[in-house]
Amino acid sequence: MAKSTAGWLHEQQRDWVRQRARSWLWRSELPTWMLIVAIYGGWFATLAFWQTLGLLPATLLLIWFTTWYMSLQHELIHGHPTRYPRVNQLLGLMPLAIWYPYGLYRDAHLAHHRTHLLTQPEDDPESYYIPEWRWRRYAPWQRKLIALRNTFPGRLLLAPALDIIQLVGGMLTSFRQLDRRAMAMWIVHGILLAVTFAWLVHCEFSILYFVLAVSYPALALTKVRSFLEHRADNDLLARSVINEASLPWRVLFLNLNYHSVHHDLPGVPWYGLRNVYLRDRASYQQRNGGFLVRGYGEWLRHFLCRSVNVNVHPGFSKANGNEQ
């Protein structure tokens, strides 16, 4: 397809999205408000009645609601359900997932959406790629550890631990360097974390069990979504995947499996992403260079024992002005 034709189709997509945005459903953000009630209500109610439910059913429900909450936080960062960032922040400030202060996640994720820098490791905070100069300095055991992390099981079992270590290291650095903005985020996070732990104690639910059996698995589930979510490519639109996942995954990840659509139109609410994709399915698959996968099981089959190649970033062509 010629670039002019692709550009015309893209403008048609944007016009359709603008029309949908004027509808009552999109303007009211009712699905997101209902989601907020369901997540908070489900998370707190499960803890309150876990002894009635039984430990295993309660654990599974808490993993779901905690993972769902992290998907909701992503939606809040992108301006839903209100136009006011501070209101959205209040809706996502509670550390139900334990690990990340909302403000740090927000700042890193918005930096990730500087599309022209997407996947470049020193500019994209969410990139799995590594600069060549750093890779050369790694010891053999470090390279093997990264290779293990980049298998599908490694992303679930090992990657969360490495993220937590990096997160704690960043926290210590912010206090050592007296970074007031980061320190304030961590202090607020610590206070709210104490409130969260107090609720766990009130419900006679073990804090250590929650961290190990709920929070860590929930963080691991987010790694399912982000597995090979981005790749290095000269074409901006070809750097984000389209994953035609099944309904449970789409619900859990709030349609972020249509990641190319999300990066193309980041203001579209979660309940509109699938409609946008299905309306122009062939166009999106063409525009993102065929970076398409038929569900997360395909990643599991391909990378059960094999490492995905997101080690040294290859850089981009001079023609795009993105050479590292």
C-alpha positions in Angstrom: 0.0 0.0 0.0 1.4 3.4 -0.9 2.2 5.8 1.9 -0.4 8.3 0.7 -3.1 5.6 0.9 -1.9 4.5 4.3 -2.0 8.1 5.5 -5.6 8.5 4.2 -6.7 5.4 6.0 -5.1 6.6 9.2 -7.0 9.9 8.9 -10.2 8.0 8.4 -9.5 6.0 11.5 -8.9 9.2 13.5 -12.2 10.7 12.2 -14.1 7.6 13.2 -12.5 7.7 16.7 -13.4 11.4 17.1 -17.0 10.6 16.2 -17.1 7.8 18.7 -15.6 10.0 21.4 -18.7 12.3 21.1 -21.0 9.4 22.0 -22.6 9.2 25.5 -20.8 6.0 26.4 -17.3 7.3 25.6 -18.0 10.7 27.2 -19.5 9.3 30.4 -16.6 6.8 30.8 -19.2 4.5 32.5 -17.3 1.3 31.7 -14.2 2.6 33.5 -16.2 3.8 36.5 -17.8 0.4 36.7 -14.4 -1.2 36.5 -13.1 0.9 39.3 -16.0 -0.2 41.6 -15.5 -3.8 40.6 -11.8 -3.8 41.2 -11.8 -2.0 44.6 -15.0 -3.8 45.7 -13.7 -7.2 44.7 -10.2 -6.7 46.2 -11.4 -5.5 49.6 -14.4 -7.9 49.7 -12.2 -10.9 48.9 -9.9 -10.1 51.8 -12.8 -9.4 54.1 -14.4 -12.8 53.4 -11.3 -14.9 52.5 -11.9 -17.3 55.4 -15.4 -18.0 54.1 -14.2 -18.4 50.5 -11.2 -20.5 51.4 -7.6 -19.7 51.0 -7.1 -21.0 47.5 -10.2 -19.4 45.9 -9.4 -16.1 47.7 -5.8 -16.2 46.5 -6.8 -16.7 42.9 -9.4 -13.9 43.1 -6.8 -11.6 44.7 -4.3 -12.3 42.0 -6.9 -11.5 39.4 -8.0 -8.2 41.1 -4.4 -7.1 41.8 -3.4 -7.7 38.2 -6.6 -6.0 37.0 -5.7 -3.0 39.3 -2.4 -2.6 37.5 -4.2 -2.6 34.2 -6.5 0.1 35.6 -3.6 2.2 36.7 -2.4 2.2 33.2 -5.8 3.5 32.1 -5.7 6.2 34.7 -2.4 7.4 33.4 -3.8 7.9 30.0 -6.6 10.3 31.1 -9.5 8.0 32.1 -12.0 8.2 33.5 -11.7 12.0 34.1 -9.8 14.8 32.3 -8.1 15.8 35.6 -4.8 14.0 36.2 -4.9 14.6 40.0 -8.3 13.0 40.3 -7.2 10.0 38.3 -4.1 9.8 40.4 -6.2 9.6 43.6 -8.1 6.7 42.0 -4.8 4.8 41.4 -2.7 5.8 44.4 -3.4 2.9 46.7 -0.6 0.3 46.5 -2.9 -2.7 46.1 -0.1 -4.4 44.0 2.5 -3.4 46.6 5.5 -2.6 44.5 5.3 0.6 42.4 4.5 4.1 43.5 1.9 5.4 41.1 3.9 8.6 40.3 7.0 6.7 39.3 5.0 4.4 37.1 3.2 7.3 35.5 6.4 9.2 34.8 8.1 6.2 33.3 5.1 5.2 31.2 4.6 8.6 29.7 8.2 8.7 28.8 7.7 5.3 27.1 5.1 6.9 24.9 7.5 9.3 23.3 7.0 7.3 20.2 10.2 8.4 18.3 12.3 6.9 21.1 10.3 3.7 21.6 12.4 0.6 22.4 15.7 2.6 22.6 17.1 1.5 26.0 18.5 4.8 27.3 15.4 6.7 26.4 12.5 4.2 26.8 12.2 3.2 30.5 10.2 0.1 29.5 12.6 -1.3 26.9 14.1 -4.7 27.4 16.9 -3.9 25.0 20.4 -3.1 26.3 22.9 -0.6 24.9 25.9 -2.3 23.2 28.4 -0.6 25.5 26.7 -2.0 28.6 26.3 -5.5 27.0 30.1 -5.6 26.4 30.8 -5.0 30.1 28.5 -7.8 31.3 30.1 -11.0 32.7 29.1 -14.3 31.1 26.8 -15.1 34.0 25.0 -11.8 33.5 24.4 -12.6 29.9 23.1 -16.0 30.7 20.8 -14.5 33.3 19.4 -12.1 30.7 18.9 -15.0 28.2 17.0 -16.9 30.9 14.9 -13.9 31.7 14.0 -13.6 28.0 12.4 -17.0 27.8 8.7 -17.1 28.4 9.0 -18.9 31.8 11.9 -16.6 32.7 9.7 -13.5 32.2 7.1 -14.9 34.6 9.4 -16.4 37.3 12.6 -14.3 37.1 11.7 -10.9 35.6 9.5 -9.7 38.5 12.4 -10.4 40.9 14.8 -8.4 38.8 12.4 -5.6 38.5 11.9 -5.5 42.2 15.7 -5.4 42.8 16.0 -2.6 40.3 13.1 -0.7 41.9 14.6 -0.9 45.4 17.9 0.2 44.0 16.2 3.2 42.4 14.5 4.0 45.7 17.8 4.0 47.6 19.5 6.1 45.0 16.7 8.7 45.1 17.1 9.1 48.9 20.9 9.1 48.6 20.8 11.8 46.0 18.0 13.7 47.8 15.7 13.6 44.8 12.8 15.4 46.5 10.2 14.5 43.9 11.0 10.8 44.0 11.4 10.8 47.8 7.9 12.4 48.2 6.5 9.6 46.0 8.1 6.9 48.0 7.1 8.5 51.3 3.4 8.7 50.2 3.7 5.1 48.9 5.1 3.9 52.2 2.3 5.6 54.2 -0.4 4.0 51.9 1.4 0.7 52.0 1.1 0.8 55.8 -2.6 1.3 55.5 -2.8 -1.6 53.0 -0.9 -3.9 55.4 -3.1 -2.8 58.3 -6.2 -4.0 56.3 -4.5 -7.3 55.7 -3.8 -7.6 59.4 -7.4 -6.6 60.2 -8.6 -9.4 57.9 -6.2 -11.9 59.5 -4.5 -12.4 56.2 -0.7 -12.9 56.2 1.3 -10.0 54.8 4.1 -12.3 53.7 1.7 -14.7 52.1 0.1 -11.8 50.2 3.5 -10.6 48.9 4.7 -14.0 47.8 1.4 -15.7 46.7 -0.6 -12.8 45.4 1.5 -9.7 44.6 4.4 -11.5 43.0 2.2 -13.7 40.7 0.1 -10.7 39.8 3.3 -8.9 38.7 4.3 -12.0 36.8 1.0 -12.0 34.9 1.7 -8.5 33.7 4.9 -10.0 32.1 2.7 -12.2 30.0 1.2 -9.1 28.4 4.6 -7.3 27.9 6.4 -10.3 26.4 7.7 -9.2 23.1 5.3 -6.3 23.2 7.8 -4.1 21.3 10.6 -4.8 18.9 13.2 -2.6 17.3 12.2 -1.5 13.8 12.8 1.5 11.5 9.1 2.0 11.1 7.5 3.5 14.2 4.2 1.7 13.7 6.0 -1.7 13.4 7.5 -1.5 16.9 4.3 -2.4 18.7 2.6 -5.8 18.5 -1.0 -6.8 17.8 -1.9 -9.8 19.9 -5.3 -11.4 19.1 -5.6 -12.8 22.6 -8.7 -14.7 23.9 -11.4 -13.0 25.9 -10.0 -13.6 29.5 -6.7 -12.1 28.6 -8.4 -9.1 26.9 -10.5 -8.5 30.0 -7.5 -8.8 32.4 -5.3 -6.5 30.3 -8.0 -4.1 29.3 -7.4 -4.7 25.6 -3.8 -3.7 25.7 -3.0 -6.8 23.7 -3.9 -4.5 20.8 -0.8 -2.6 21.6 -0.1 -1.2 18.2 -3.5 0.4 18.3 -2.9 1.8 21.7 0.4 3.4 20.7 -1.2 4.8 17.5 -4.2 6.2 19.4 -3.2 6.4 23.1 -6.2 8.4 24.1 -8.7 5.7 23.1 -10.3 4.2 26.3 -9.8 0.5 26.9 -13.3 -0.4 25.9 -12.8 1.2 22.5 -9.5 -0.4 21.4 -11.0 -3.6 20.2 -13.6 -1.8 18.1 -11.0 0.4 16.5 -8.9 -2.6 15.7 -11.7 -4.7 14.3 -13.0 -1.8 12.2 -9.6 -1.5 10.4 -8.0 -4.8 11.1 -6.3 -5.3 7.7 -5.0 -1.7 7.8 -3.5 -2.1 11.2 -1.8 -5.3 10.4 -0.3 -3.7 7.2 0.7 -0.6 9.0 2.5 -2.4 11.8 4.5 -4.6 9.4 2.6 -7.8 10.2 3.9 -7.8 13.8 1.0 -10.1 14.8 0.6 -13.0 17.2 -2.5 -15.2 17.6 -2.6 -15.2 21.4 -0.1 -15.5 24.3 0.0 -19.3 23.8 2.0 -18.7 20.6 4.7 -16.9 22.6 4.7 -19.8 25.1 5.2 -22.4 22.3 7.9 -20.4 20.6 9.9 -19.3 23.6 9.3 -22.0 26.2 13.1 -22.9 26.1 14.3 -20.3 23.6 15.3 -16.7 24.4 13.6 -13.9 22.5 16.3 -11.7 20.9 15.9 -8.4 22.8 19.5 -8.1 24.0 21.6 -5.5 22.3 19.5 -2.9 20.6 20.3 -2.8 16.8 19.8 0.9 16.4 17.9 2.5 13.6 18.8 3.9 10.2 20.2 7.3 9.7 17.3 8.0 7.3 15.0 8.0 10.3 17.3 10.1 12.4 17.2 7.5 15.1 20.7 5.9 15.0 22.2 5.2 18.4 
